[in-house]
Amino acid sequence: MPKNESKEKTVLITGATGAIGKAIAKSIAATKNYKVVILARNIEKAKKTINDLKASTGNQNISFIIADISIKKEIQKVAEGWTGPLHVLINNAAATPRQRLETSSGIEMQFATNVLGYFWMTKFFTSILIKSAPARIVNVASYWAGNLELDDLEFTRRNYNNGTAYRQSKQANRMLNIAFAERLKSDGITVNVCHPGEVNSLLSNQLGFGGHESPEYGAATPVWLATSDEVEGITGSYFEYLHEAQCQFSNDKVGIEKLFGICGKY
Ligand SMILES: NC(=O)c1ccc[n+]([C@@H]2O[C@H](COP(=O)([O-])OP(=O)(O)OC[C@H]3O[C@@H](n4cnc5c(N)ncnc54)[C@H](OP(=O)(O)O)[C@@H]3O)[C@@H](O)[C@H]2O)c1
């Protein structure tokens, strides 16, 4: 067995109280030798979710940690309190409020949650992933992405529209995926991003569509990226429906580095 390759793998997933995240957590928890930790912001929802997951999968090795991913200090605190290995981080939690809201730190909510939340989770859990390498980061983004304006990431100049802000955040997820993949490739951590599928959820409803695919179908690509030998060693790639796809943002190396630099200043 290669160094650091323990039999049991620990997976941390954000947004598992939601539609796709819960299906991802369930599928991984049902797989032999996986321990699942969900990161949630609401303790009651977290408890209910892990109880449901334990009952439906039979896996009792499921727990939760509490943090709001739009708040940097909360992510830092849970990362500092983490004990044991971490083999897979799945960044999946997202929000798309219809009004322009700000966090308690005064950051526009969608940028804070969907972009900085992924960025901070990756940043603060990196050293733990490195110790557990080979390790993986899976970023759940979307095919529906665009409208990124580096000089107005928080919609102070543009009129806020939740669809536009959401598309921007998912473009940012895909761009930052490349920046992190490049930085972590020599540490034994692969970093990949995907479109999950179109699933009926709070998030999709707030964007004005229902979603015709099941949560399980939406979970299939992230779960495959998190667990399958088929993608071992692949990094910096974008996937849709279990296939690698061309990402239209991948050639904008200057924009990717600028965005990475901006996020690092928050
Ligand atoms: N649904 C689709 O059709 C679709 C399509 C393409 C991509 N996606 C992507 O798939 C992912 C999951 O979406 P979904 O449809 O499953 O959404 P969802 O059902 O609305 O779930 C969103 C999850 O994110 C959590 N969350 C939101 N803000 C948070 C915060 N500040 N801190 C911690 N957790 C927070 C929510 O927690 P609470 O339960 O506490 O609210 C919930 O668990 C997202 O990244 C989304 O962009 C979805």
Ligand as a Chemical Component Dictionary entry (heavy atoms), coordinates in Angstrom:
data_LIG
# 
_chem_comp.id                   LIG 
_chem_comp.type                 NON-POLYMER 
_chem_comp.pdbx_formal_charge   0 
_chem_comp.three_letter_code    LIG 
# 
loop_
_chem_comp_atom.comp_id 
_chem_comp_atom.atom_id 
_chem_comp_atom.alt_atom_id 
_chem_comp_atom.type_symbol 
_chem_comp_atom.charge 
_chem_comp_atom.model_Cartn_x 
_chem_comp_atom.model_Cartn_y 
_chem_comp_atom.model_Cartn_z 
_chem_comp_atom.pdbx_ordinal 
LIG N1  N1  N 0  -29.837 22.418 -8.833  1  
LIG C1  C1  C 0  -29.321 22.537 -10.040 2  
LIG O1  O1  O 0  -30.011 22.345 -11.049 3  
LIG C2  C2  C 0  -27.873 22.873 -10.222 4  
LIG C3  C3  C 0  -27.369 23.021 -11.531 5  
LIG C4  C4  C 0  -26.027 23.323 -11.706 6  
LIG C5  C5  C 0  -25.199 23.440 -10.599 7  
LIG N2  N2  N 1  -25.710 23.307 -9.340  8  
LIG C6  C6  C 0  -24.786 23.451 -8.196  9  
LIG O2  O2  O 0  -24.973 22.366 -7.306  10 
LIG C7  C7  C 0  -24.658 22.774 -5.972  11 
LIG C8  C8  C 0  -25.763 22.352 -5.024  12 
LIG O3  O3  O 0  -26.951 23.015 -5.410  13 
LIG P1  P1  P 0  -28.409 22.482 -4.990  14 
LIG O4  O4  O 0  -29.263 22.637 -6.195  15 
LIG O5  O5  O -1 -28.316 21.161 -4.330  16 
LIG O6  O6  O 0  -28.826 23.619 -3.941  17 
LIG P2  P2  P 0  -29.698 23.580 -2.602  18 
LIG O7  O7  O 0  -30.583 22.387 -2.547  19 
LIG O8  O8  O 0  -30.323 24.922 -2.497  20 
LIG O9  O9  O 0  -28.574 23.388 -1.479  21 
LIG C9  C9  C 0  -27.647 24.402 -1.180  22 
LIG C10 C10 C 0  -26.845 23.949 0.018   23 
LIG O10 O10 O 0  -25.849 24.960 0.303   24 
LIG C11 C11 C 0  -25.934 25.270 1.711   25 
LIG N3  N3  N 0  -25.478 26.648 1.956   26 
LIG C12 C12 C 0  -25.908 27.777 1.367   27 
LIG N4  N4  N 0  -25.272 28.844 1.883   28 
LIG C13 C13 C 0  -24.421 28.359 2.833   29 
LIG C14 C14 C 0  -23.511 28.964 3.735   30 
LIG N5  N5  N 0  -23.331 30.298 3.772   31 
LIG N6  N6  N 0  -22.792 28.168 4.562   32 
LIG C15 C15 C 0  -22.970 26.825 4.552   33 
LIG N7  N7  N 0  -23.819 26.197 3.724   34 
LIG C16 C16 C 0  -24.555 26.950 2.883   35 
LIG C17 C17 C 0  -27.397 25.087 2.038   36 
LIG O11 O11 O 0  -27.548 25.010 3.444   37 
LIG P3  P3  P 0  -28.971 25.296 4.177   38 
LIG O12 O12 O 0  -29.720 24.002 4.106   39 
LIG O13 O13 O 0  -28.579 25.686 5.545   40 
LIG O14 O14 O 0  -29.655 26.396 3.390   41 
LIG C18 C18 C 0  -27.672 23.793 1.290   42 
LIG O15 O15 O 0  -27.171 22.698 2.023   43 
LIG C19 C19 C 0  -24.412 24.282 -6.037  44 
LIG O16 O16 O 0  -23.015 24.524 -6.068  45 
LIG C20 C20 C 0  -25.039 24.683 -7.362  46 
LIG O17 O17 O 0  -24.437 25.828 -7.918  47 
LIG C21 C21 C 0  -27.021 23.032 -9.119  48 
# 
loop_
_chem_comp_bond.comp_id 
_chem_comp_bond.atom_id_1 
_chem_comp_bond.atom_id_2 
_chem_comp_bond.value_order 
_chem_comp_bond.pdbx_ordinal 
LIG N1  C1  SING 1  
LIG C1  O1  DOUB 2  
LIG C1  C2  SING 3  
LIG C2  C3  SING 4  
LIG C2  C21 DOUB 5  
LIG C3  C4  DOUB 6  
LIG C4  C5  SING 7  
LIG C5  N2  DOUB 8  
LIG N2  C6  SING 9  
LIG N2  C21 SING 10 
LIG C6  O2  SING 11 
LIG C6  C20 SING 12 
LIG O2  C7  SING 13 
LIG C7  C8  SING 14 
LIG C7  C19 SING 15 
LIG C8  O3  SING 16 
LIG O3  P1  SING 17 
LIG P1  O4  DOUB 18 
LIG P1  O5  SING 19 
LIG P1  O6  SING 20 
LIG O6  P2  SING 21 
LIG P2  O7  DOUB 22 
LIG P2  O8  SING 23 
LIG P2  O9  SING 24 
LIG O9  C9  SING 25 
LIG C9  C10 SING 26 
LIG C10 O10 SING 27 
LIG C10 C18 SING 28 
LIG O10 C11 SING 29 
LIG C11 N3  SING 30 
LIG C11 C17 SING 31 
LIG N3  C12 SING 32 
LIG N3  C16 SING 33 
LIG C12 N4  DOUB 34 
LIG N4  C13 SING 35 
LIG C13 C14 SING 36 
LIG C13 C16 DOUB 37 
LIG C14 N5  SING 38 
LIG C14 N6  DOUB 39 
LIG N6  C15 SING 40 
LIG C15 N7  DOUB 41 
LIG N7  C16 SING 42 
LIG C17 O11 SING 43 
LIG C17 C18 SING 44 
LIG O11 P3  SING 45 
LIG P3  O12 DOUB 46 
LIG P3  O13 SING 47 
LIG P3  O14 SING 48 
LIG C18 O15 SING 49 
LIG C19 O16 SING 50 
LIG C19 C20 SING 51 
LIG C20 O17 SING 52 
# 
